[in-house]
Every structure is written in C-alpha cells, then in structure tokens.
C-alpha cells in the first residue's frame, strides 16, 4: 500500500506540474502569436498608409494605380489581393488583374464599410465579390485639402493560402498543440481544419474571456468532447482573440509512458520487498495466530495445555499468553460455579428440575430402567404457619440431608419445588424401589428436627419402562401415587397402579 500510495502521489504531483507548465506555455504561446499577428496587421496598415500617400500625391495617374496595387501585393505578400477604389466605390485598379474588378462598382461589406468610416480599418470577415471569405484592411486617401478621394485596401483570404496562414502555421507542433483565431462575432478566422474557417463557435468560456480583452489559461472540454489545456490572448489591432490548445491526453502521454517505465523497473524490487514483509509478518504473527485459534476454545478443558504449547518468542505475545492462561483459569472456575448454580437447588444443595430432566434423558437414551420416588412433607403448611418460613427452610434442608444419607450413591435426588422431592433409582424394580421408599420414610419419621420436632412424609412410586409410556406419564403416575398416599392417611408409601 505504501508503494502504491507513493507511486500514485508521485504521478499526481507530476501530472499537476505538467499541466501547470503546459498551461503556462500555452499562455506564452498565445501571447507570442498575438504580438506577432498584431505586428503583421500594423505593418500591413503601414504599407497601405504609405501607398495612400503616394496615390494622393498623383491621384489621377493610372500608372501610379498599377504600380501601387502590384507593389502592395507582391512586395511583402501581405495581401492576397489589393485594390484602389475612388470615393463613389468604383474600382480604379486591382491586383491580380484576373479578378476582373477594374471599373466595377464594389458593393461588398468591406468596401461599403471603408467608404463609410473613412479611416484605417480592418473589416469583419465577409464574402467578397470574387466569392472568397476574406478580411479587408483599408486606408483612406485624402488630398492636401483633406478631401476624401477613396481608399486603398488589401484582402486576406481566410480559406486559402495567405501570409496570415503562414504566420500562424509556423507555430504548429506535432505534439498535438494547435491554435485558432476568432473575431468579435465568435467566427473562426483561422483553424488548422480549413473546413471550420468561417464557423461560429458559442458556449466556449475561453472565447468569451478573450473577446473581453482577457488573457490567461483554462482547462476545458472542447466542441469535440476532448479535455484541452488552453492559453489565450487578445489582439490590439483588431477585435480578435488567439487561442492555443493542447489535448490533455497528449500532454500526459509522456508522463504515462514514464510512469509505466518506472513501474516496470520497480516491480521486481517491490515484489521482493513485499515477499520479505509477508514472510516476516507471518513469522511475527504466528504466535498471535495460535493464541487467536486457542481463544476460540477457551471453554475447552484442553485450552490451558494448548496455550502452554504456543511458542511466544517475543515479549508482547508472551504477555498475551500469560494473560490468557490467567483468564482461562478464571473462566473455568467461573464456568464450574455457574454450572453448579444452574444444576442445583440453592436452598438444599440438591439437584434441580433442570438436572432431573438431564439425568432422565440420559437413562432413556441408554435404555436403563429406573424407579421414580415422589416425596412430599405431610402438613408442611402448618410448619410454615406455626414456625415461619425460615424454620420451614431448615426443615427442607434437614429433609434433603436425610434423603441423601439413605439413598445410594447411584441414586439421583432432586428438589422439584416447595416441599416436593424426586428420587431416581436406576435399575430398581418395584420391590427394591418400595424398600428404598420405606427406608427414607422411616428415617425421616425417626429424625427430630428442632424446633419442629418430628415430621412425616408420603411417597408415590412409579417405574420405567412401564408399557413404554413417555417419561411425562411416569412422573405423573408417581405424583398420582403420592396423592393416593395423602388421601389414605399420609405417612406411607404407595406403588402406582401397574407397578406392583
């Protein structure tokens, strides 16, 4: 994770730096092209201004017209075509002559605008009389008396080879960078894809910013859905904006290749380090893993032995093992105490009904026959009423002791509630069970329990198996025999019907 985090962080930092550097270079790129384009337009206007002065000095000389239109077009290649127009719009001369506009009245947008403003201007793009998409740069001609004589102008074809194309194309790079120029109407004046020249572009934050006279950088998604890094700068000679762009994917391409190369070079050492760390971690974790495994069997009597066999070779795991051994000892003691509490009657110390159900289930599972003796103290209510419940508890405890002393070690004695007791005698037939019941009854009758004196008990006896009855029926038969003993005079033992 550390390796991947470092690799990712390094990539993100370099990506950010590369994007920032690209944005800065795009901004400088746009500013440089803006300055160069401004200088070109300024130079073009200066050429026209010079020609306007020459023509004004000899305005009616046809030869001057011819010389100036040819010189303007051919001397610097600034214009695709040049023209001299008199004040009413008639073409005095044009270059190249193949345009066949000489003597014609110009009604194009640029021509009308030049006659109207009568000052140096750069027109908006429009379709010329020769059906070319052009921008028109013009300069008015005034005589010495400041009388307007016409204008001299030059056109730059936007969809054909021109000096503006040459100026912008020399900055095109094979790294994916490209630029475009827009006018104030958001129309493309230049684009590497010539089919897009003249197209209007809207909903573009960069274009909106540059047309407000701002310069800077932005990351945006272009009209083709590509994320690009853009720089932009406005022109001062015309209300245009230059935007330079480079696709983000192209910008990051070298970085991606570099990071892949770094990854390939670091994978072997990274893998070796990972394996070493894995082995070391497994070695360190081995005692902890053994301790954790043993923790799942803490209630097992073998847990202590398993913990002692764990090889805790360093301080922390040794301390954990020591603490777990102490915990196991406490746990086992507590489990034993809880088990004892759960299975015995808290007053008499005899087994309770839960233990009784358990022993009966074991005897039935092993198909072991047994006798059931249901005991009850005669007139116990009188004891509680006369001596109080505290003395009644002493009587119950004394009775529990007498029954435990008389019964065999294999017999099971339980208090099931109040003054009621159950004795389970495995492998006892009716005669044996009756004899046991009589011993218990006589022992109780002959034992003095201060301050009550002597008490008597009645006992009902049943046995299993008896006609394959369920255990609930056997216990019920014993209870019915007990009630029969009560009904016929108490202080006696009665066998359940069918168990004689």
C-alpha positions as MATLAB code, in Angstrom:
seq = 'XXXXXXXXXXXXXXXXXXXXXXXXXXXXXXXXXXXXXXXXXXXXXXXXXXXXXXXXXXXXXXXXXXXXXXXXXXXXXXXXXXXXXXXXXXXXXXXXXXXXXXXXXXXXXXXXXXXXXXXXXXXXXXXXXXXXXXXXXXXXXXXXXXXXXXXXXXXXXXXXXXXXXXXXXXXXXXXXXXXXXXXXXXXXXXXXXXXXXXXXXXXXXXXXXXXXXXXXXXXXXXXXXXXXXXXXXXXXXXXXXXXXXXXXXXXXXXXXXXXXXXXXXXXXXXXXXXXXXXXXXXXXXXXXXXXXXXXXXXXXXXXXXXXXXXXXXXXXXXXXXXXXXXXXXXXXXXXXXXXXXXXXXXXXXXXXXXXXXXXXXXXXXXXXXXXXXXXXXXXXXXXXXXXXXXXXXXXXXXXXXXXXXXXXXXXXXXXXXXXXXXXXXXXXXXXXXXXXXXXXXXXXXXXXXXXXXXXXXXXXXXXXXXXXXXXXXXXXXXXXXXXXXXXXXXXXXXXXXXXX';
ca = [
       0.000    0.000    0.000;
       2.885    2.337    0.781;
       4.414    1.598   -2.606;
       1.135    2.163   -4.457;
       0.401    5.311   -2.475;
       3.861    6.695   -3.237;
       3.524    5.782   -6.890;
       0.070    7.382   -7.144;
       1.155   10.506   -5.245;
       4.197   10.893   -7.469;
       2.027   10.561  -10.559;
      -0.486   13.132   -9.319;
       2.231   15.657   -8.396;
       3.981   15.284  -11.736;
       0.648   15.417  -13.552;
      -0.247   18.650  -11.799;
       3.158   20.161  -12.539;
       2.988   19.064  -16.165;
      -0.490   20.539  -16.588;
       0.593   23.790  -14.936;
       3.689   24.011  -17.118;
       1.639   23.269  -20.247;
      -0.899   25.950  -19.344;
       1.899   28.455  -18.837;
       3.500   27.556  -22.167;
       0.130   27.752  -23.924;
      -0.448   31.208  -22.436;
       3.012   32.360  -23.540;
       2.424   30.736  -26.917;
      -0.858   32.629  -27.401;
       0.686   35.918  -26.255;
       3.584   35.474  -28.642;
       1.305   34.746  -31.591;
      -0.939   37.654  -30.602;
       2.026   40.005  -30.628;
       3.261   38.646  -33.959;
      -0.205   38.956  -35.534;
      -0.607   42.480  -34.162;
       2.722   43.459  -35.692;
       1.707   41.922  -39.003;
      -1.574   43.870  -39.080;
       0.185   47.018  -38.023;
       2.779   46.555  -40.779;
       0.019   45.878  -43.319;
      -1.741   49.093  -42.324;
       1.551   51.000  -42.555;
       2.044   49.705  -46.107;
      -1.438   50.833  -47.042;
      -0.857   54.227  -45.398;
       2.296   54.737  -47.423;
       0.542   53.753  -50.670;
      -2.379   56.049  -49.828;
       0.057   58.973  -49.569;
       1.759   58.070  -52.865;
      -1.590   57.758  -54.650;
      -2.921   61.005  -53.124;
       0.058   62.910  -54.492;
      -0.676   61.658  -58.032;
      -4.262   60.515  -57.777;
      -5.245   60.743  -61.433;
      -2.220   58.892  -62.753;
      -3.262   55.430  -63.985;
       0.325   54.237  -63.903;
       0.546   55.050  -60.217;
      -2.513   52.900  -59.591;
      -0.953   49.953  -61.396;
       2.392   50.295  -59.666;
       0.930   50.565  -56.164;
      -1.525   47.655  -56.369;
       1.214   45.396  -57.749;
       3.776   46.582  -55.204;
       1.388   46.103  -52.283;
       0.511   42.588  -53.339;
       3.937   41.351  -54.379;
       6.445   43.214  -52.260;
       5.685   41.531  -48.927;
       2.959   39.043  -49.811;
       0.894   40.565  -47.046;
      -2.281   40.512  -49.160;
      -3.915   38.021  -51.473;
      -5.323   40.883  -53.498;
      -5.101   44.693  -53.460;
      -7.429   47.362  -54.773;
      -7.710   51.116  -55.225;
     -11.264   52.473  -55.059;
     -12.460   56.015  -55.684;
     -14.849   57.833  -53.332;
     -18.048   56.534  -55.003;
     -16.941   52.888  -54.904;
     -15.621   52.421  -58.444;
     -12.507   50.242  -58.700;
      -9.627   52.203  -60.192;
      -7.240   49.259  -60.248;
      -6.895   45.794  -58.796;
      -4.210   43.122  -58.429;
      -4.275   40.449  -59.571;
      -5.983   41.589  -62.743;
      -7.589   38.152  -63.090;
     -10.209   39.250  -60.580;
     -11.644   41.444  -63.355;
     -12.995   44.033  -60.950;
     -11.460   47.132  -62.551;
     -14.132   49.654  -63.411;
     -16.780   47.831  -61.395;
     -18.715   49.295  -58.510;
     -17.817   47.477  -55.286;
     -20.806   46.683  -53.061;
     -19.180   44.261  -50.690;
     -19.424   44.661  -46.923;
     -15.754   45.666  -46.562;
     -15.968   48.175  -49.416;
     -19.048   49.865  -48.005;
     -17.543   49.973  -44.529;
     -14.294   51.519  -45.824;
     -16.185   54.305  -47.676;
     -18.398   54.896  -44.647;
     -15.799   55.168  -41.859;
     -13.126   56.936  -43.987;
     -10.347   55.875  -41.656;
      -7.910   52.961  -41.326;
      -9.857   49.790  -40.550;
      -9.879   46.004  -40.507;
     -13.225   44.624  -41.583;
     -15.180   41.744  -40.221;
     -14.999   38.555  -42.319;
     -17.330   38.566  -45.341;
     -17.809   37.001  -48.767;
     -16.053   39.145  -51.382;
     -17.198   39.962  -54.888;
     -14.933   37.128  -56.060;
     -16.749   34.737  -53.687;
     -13.869   34.439  -51.222;
     -14.210   34.583  -47.439;
     -11.883   37.462  -46.627;
     -10.974   40.179  -44.199;
     -10.333   43.572  -45.755;
      -7.718   46.031  -44.490;
      -8.026   49.550  -45.873;
      -6.653   53.072  -45.553;
      -8.438   56.224  -46.770;
      -6.918   58.534  -49.440;
      -7.106   62.269  -48.742;
      -5.589   65.076  -50.878;
      -3.735   68.028  -49.475;
      -7.019   69.841  -48.930;
      -8.252   66.910  -46.803;
     -10.753   65.967  -49.467;
     -11.721   62.262  -49.409;
     -10.694   60.681  -52.704;
     -11.260   56.994  -51.910;
      -9.232   54.265  -50.294;
      -6.573   51.673  -50.908;
      -7.070   48.224  -49.445;
      -5.826   44.695  -49.317;
      -7.703   41.479  -48.714;
      -6.546   38.360  -46.921;
      -8.260   35.138  -47.951;
      -9.183   33.112  -44.887;
      -9.740   29.747  -46.576;
      -6.755   29.910  -48.908;
      -3.030   30.265  -48.536;
      -2.133   33.667  -47.166;
       0.544   35.335  -45.128;
      -1.769   35.096  -42.081;
      -1.948   31.337  -42.587;
       1.817   31.169  -42.944;
       2.333   33.273  -39.840;
       0.106   31.027  -37.723;
       1.037   27.686  -39.251;
       4.737   28.020  -38.482;
       3.857   27.625  -34.822;
       2.002   24.370  -35.275;
       3.602   21.450  -33.415;
       3.365   17.709  -33.825;
       2.764   17.374  -30.060;
      -0.943   17.940  -30.566;
      -0.911   21.681  -29.961;
      -2.964   23.815  -32.301;
      -4.424   27.283  -32.389;
      -7.369   29.146  -33.791;
      -8.344   32.791  -34.196;
     -11.828   34.232  -33.611;
     -13.296   37.634  -34.277;
     -15.727   39.578  -32.126;
     -18.656   37.686  -33.671;
     -17.113   34.368  -32.487;
     -16.357   33.372  -36.068;
     -13.277   31.297  -36.757;
     -10.784   33.299  -38.846;
      -8.114   30.648  -38.689;
      -8.200   26.962  -37.753;
      -5.944   24.038  -38.732;
      -9.067   22.377  -40.109;
      -9.829   24.742  -43.008;
     -13.369   23.402  -43.272;
     -14.145   25.068  -39.960;
     -12.980   28.548  -41.004;
     -15.994   30.856  -41.000;
     -17.826   28.701  -38.458;
     -19.350   30.416  -35.422;
     -18.433   28.962  -32.041;
     -20.605   29.568  -28.992;
     -20.687   28.364  -25.369;
     -16.919   28.445  -25.110;
     -15.580   30.060  -21.941;
     -12.153   30.726  -23.437;
     -13.594   32.561  -26.447;
     -15.829   34.636  -24.177;
     -12.859   35.554  -21.988;
     -10.500   36.518  -24.813;
     -13.170   38.648  -26.526;
     -13.478   40.591  -23.279;
      -9.814   41.502  -23.639;
      -8.608   38.965  -21.098;
      -5.579   36.718  -21.377;
      -4.769   33.628  -19.355;
      -5.233   29.862  -19.237;
      -8.068   27.397  -18.754;
      -8.718   23.678  -18.771;
     -11.894   22.926  -20.679;
     -13.756   20.435  -22.829;
     -13.798   21.485  -26.465;
     -16.573   21.045  -29.020;
     -15.295   17.570  -29.861;
     -15.570   16.424  -26.247;
     -11.810   16.420  -25.625;
     -10.293   17.883  -22.471;
      -7.737   20.502  -23.534;
      -5.337   22.916  -21.862;
      -5.804   26.348  -23.420;
      -3.975   29.639  -23.387;
      -5.457   32.789  -24.883;
      -4.562   36.394  -25.659;
      -6.424   39.279  -27.367;
      -5.138   41.386  -30.260;
      -4.865   45.152  -30.043;
      -5.007   45.952  -33.773;
      -8.273   44.055  -34.304;
     -11.024   42.776  -32.055;
      -9.747   39.244  -32.372;
      -8.579   36.598  -29.993;
      -5.919   33.911  -30.368;
      -6.452   30.611  -28.541;
      -3.818   27.900  -28.351;
      -4.778   24.437  -27.174;
      -3.196   21.114  -26.411;
      -5.198   17.961  -25.607;
      -4.724   16.825  -22.027;
      -4.154   13.261  -23.214;
      -1.255   14.441  -25.396;
       0.144   16.424  -22.501;
       0.077   13.427  -20.174;
       1.239   10.905  -22.770;
       4.969   11.267  -21.931;
       4.203   11.113  -18.207;
       2.097    7.978  -18.645;
       4.918    6.332  -20.554;
       7.429    7.418  -17.927;
       5.310    6.091  -15.064;
       4.835    2.761  -16.847;
       8.595    2.535  -17.278;
       9.135    3.372  -13.603;
       6.530    0.773  -12.643;
       8.238   -1.932  -14.683;
      11.595   -1.061  -13.123;
      10.289   -1.009   -9.552;
       8.064   -4.103   -9.721;
      10.930   -6.613   -9.106;
      12.302   -4.853   -6.020;
       8.761   -4.044   -4.885;
       7.741   -7.691   -5.244;
      10.838   -8.871   -3.392;
      10.160   -6.371   -0.606;
       6.539   -7.479   -0.428;
       7.519  -11.149   -0.140;
      10.048  -10.315    2.569;
       7.482   -8.289    4.510;
       4.898  -11.059    4.057;
       7.248  -13.738    5.404;
       8.357  -11.535    8.287;
       4.762  -10.632    9.101;
       3.728  -14.296    9.073;
       6.664  -15.132   11.351;
       5.711  -12.362   13.781;
       2.010  -13.158   13.579;
       2.406  -16.922   14.089;
       2.195  -16.803   17.911;
      -0.704  -14.371   17.676;
      -2.473  -16.657   15.223;
      -2.013  -19.622   17.591;
      -3.275  -17.540   20.504;
      -6.287  -16.443   18.447;
      -7.033  -20.047   17.498;
      -6.828  -21.091   21.130;
      -9.071  -18.168   22.109;
     -11.911  -19.877   20.229;
     -11.711  -22.898   22.548;
     -11.216  -21.266   25.944;
     -14.153  -23.221   27.392;
     -12.388  -26.464   26.444;
     -10.524  -28.152   29.325;
      -7.575  -28.612   26.932;
      -7.272  -24.858   26.403;
      -4.648  -24.452   29.130;
      -2.425  -27.133   27.596;
      -2.838  -25.623   24.129;
      -1.877  -22.176   25.441;
       1.219  -23.553   27.149;
       2.337  -25.104   23.852;
       2.149  -21.761   21.970;
       5.693  -20.573   21.214;
       5.530  -16.915   22.186;
       9.068  -15.909   21.267;
       8.689  -12.150   21.797;
       7.629  -10.122   24.807;
       4.193   -8.968   23.663;
       2.926  -12.417   22.660;
       4.382  -13.942   25.839;
       2.476  -11.413   27.924;
      -0.696  -12.152   25.966;
      -0.272  -15.876   26.585;
       0.284  -15.273   30.300;
      -2.848  -13.116   30.483;
      -4.878  -15.711   28.564;
      -3.720  -18.502   30.895;
      -4.902  -16.489   33.864;
      -8.157  -15.771   32.068;
      -8.687  -19.443   31.238;
      -8.231  -20.418   34.888;
     -10.718  -17.785   35.999;
     -13.107  -18.763   33.196;
     -13.052  -22.452   34.023;
     -13.632  -21.717   37.697;
     -16.482  -19.436   36.799;
     -17.963  -21.950   34.364;
     -17.794  -24.621   37.035;
     -19.503  -22.333   39.521;
     -22.160  -21.362   37.009;
     -22.728  -24.974   36.070;
     -23.124  -25.863   39.719;
     -25.521  -22.954   40.249;
     -27.528  -23.866   37.165;
     -27.934  -27.536   38.111;
     -28.549  -27.381   41.889;
     -31.243  -26.073   44.182;
     -29.801  -23.074   46.085;
     -31.641  -23.898   49.358;
     -30.928  -27.597   49.767;
     -27.900  -28.129   47.533;
     -29.747  -30.963   45.793;
     -30.174  -31.209   42.049;
     -32.918  -29.066   40.497;
     -35.516  -29.780   37.818;
     -33.039  -28.980   35.014;
     -30.628  -31.630   36.297;
     -33.537  -34.036   36.711;
     -34.501  -33.644   33.040;
     -30.878  -34.230   32.037;
     -30.458  -37.468   34.034;
     -33.809  -38.810   32.833;
     -32.834  -38.146   29.212;
     -29.524  -39.982   29.751;
     -31.244  -43.007   31.317;
     -33.769  -43.203   28.478;
     -31.062  -42.783   25.812;
     -29.135  -45.705   27.349;
     -32.376  -47.694   27.836;
     -31.685  -48.015   31.563;
     -34.736  -48.866   33.714;
     -35.337  -46.790   36.835;
     -37.780  -46.159   39.644;
     -39.274  -42.765   40.442;
     -39.993  -41.807   44.065;
     -42.107  -38.670   44.523;
     -41.749  -37.320   48.139;
     -43.828  -34.687   49.879;
     -43.843  -33.453   53.530;
     -47.144  -34.058   55.315;
     -48.801  -30.916   56.659;
     -45.816  -28.739   55.721;
     -48.057  -25.693   55.530;
     -48.646  -25.989   59.270;
     -44.886  -25.812   59.830;
     -44.614  -22.577   57.871;
     -47.674  -21.112   59.511;
     -46.616  -22.052   63.053;
     -42.846  -21.516   62.906;
     -42.382  -19.258   59.894;
     -40.718  -19.746   56.533;
     -37.175  -19.584   57.955;
     -37.859  -22.660   60.065;
     -39.630  -24.198   57.060;
     -36.383  -23.786   55.070;
     -34.455  -25.529   57.872;
     -36.914  -28.422   57.692;
     -36.416  -28.679   53.921;
     -32.634  -28.665   54.320;
     -32.831  -31.334   57.018;
     -35.056  -33.499   54.853;
     -32.615  -33.134   51.931;
     -29.792  -34.340   54.182;
     -31.762  -37.352   55.448;
     -32.772  -38.445   51.916;
     -29.198  -38.056   50.631;
     -27.876  -40.167   53.503;
     -30.396  -43.000   52.998;
     -30.161  -43.255   49.168;
     -27.372  -44.981   47.274;
     -24.556  -43.136   45.531;
     -26.068  -44.171   42.184;
     -29.444  -42.683   43.113;
     -30.344  -39.186   41.984;
     -32.084  -36.820   44.429;
     -33.682  -33.552   43.303;
     -35.926  -30.898   44.782;
     -38.576  -30.018   42.209;
     -40.358  -27.254   44.086;
     -41.648  -26.285   47.565;
     -41.680  -29.398   49.798;
     -41.642  -31.785   46.812;
     -38.648  -34.049   46.110;
     -37.867  -36.684   43.473;
     -35.583  -39.686   43.831;
     -34.468  -41.566   40.699;
     -33.107  -45.040   41.415;
     -31.547  -46.689   38.317;
     -32.045  -50.418   37.710;
     -34.502  -50.681   40.627;
     -37.592  -52.862   40.352;
     -40.833  -52.328   42.264;
     -39.751  -54.237   45.344;
     -36.363  -52.511   45.554;
     -37.951  -49.112   44.997;
     -40.582  -49.731   47.661;
     -37.944  -50.853   50.145;
     -35.920  -47.698   49.440;
     -39.015  -45.566   49.885;
     -39.794  -47.181   53.244;
     -36.220  -46.621   54.484;
     -36.480  -42.958   53.555;
     -39.942  -42.570   55.174;
     -38.886  -44.265   58.422;
     -35.602  -42.348   58.643;
     -37.482  -39.063   58.308;
     -40.124  -40.082   60.848;
     -37.426  -41.092   63.391;
     -35.274  -37.953   62.996;
     -36.009  -34.953   65.242;
     -35.707  -31.571   63.557;
     -35.529  -28.769   66.148;
     -37.599  -26.753   66.891;
     -40.303  -28.503   64.864;
     -39.698  -31.948   66.269;
     -40.688  -34.915   64.098;
     -42.212  -34.760   60.622;
     -43.687  -37.349   58.277;
     -43.565  -37.753   54.529;
     -45.663  -39.524   51.904;
     -44.098  -41.236   48.877;
     -45.531  -42.253   45.499;
     -43.618  -44.830   43.456;
     -43.607  -45.497   39.686;
     -41.126  -47.078   37.303;
     -39.805  -47.063   33.733;
     -40.235  -48.781   31.411;
     -43.921  -49.361   32.075;
     -45.894  -50.155   28.947;
     -43.368  -47.960   27.073;
     -45.022  -44.825   28.478;
     -43.279  -41.477   27.958;
     -41.355  -40.046   30.876;
     -44.002  -37.371   31.493;
     -46.567  -40.125   32.111;
     -44.217  -41.979   34.516;
     -43.701  -38.806   36.575;
     -47.453  -38.229   36.542;
     -48.078  -41.799   37.783;
     -45.633  -41.195   40.634;
     -47.453  -37.967   41.539;
     -50.816  -39.773   41.440;
     -49.457  -42.483   43.751;
     -48.240  -39.711   46.087;
     -51.694  -38.144   46.149;
     -53.154  -41.589   46.873;
     -50.797  -41.877   49.876;
     -52.029  -38.487   51.076;
     -55.657  -39.462   50.607;
     -55.459  -42.734   52.576;
     -53.848  -41.236   55.666;
     -50.324  -39.871   54.826;
     -47.000  -41.126   56.238;
     -46.936  -44.041   53.871;
     -45.589  -45.305   50.527;
     -47.863  -46.237   47.616;
     -46.946  -48.008   44.366;
     -48.525  -46.670   41.153;
     -51.054  -48.991   39.526;
     -49.340  -51.465   37.199;
     -46.042  -51.189   39.059;
     -46.839  -53.624   41.880;
];
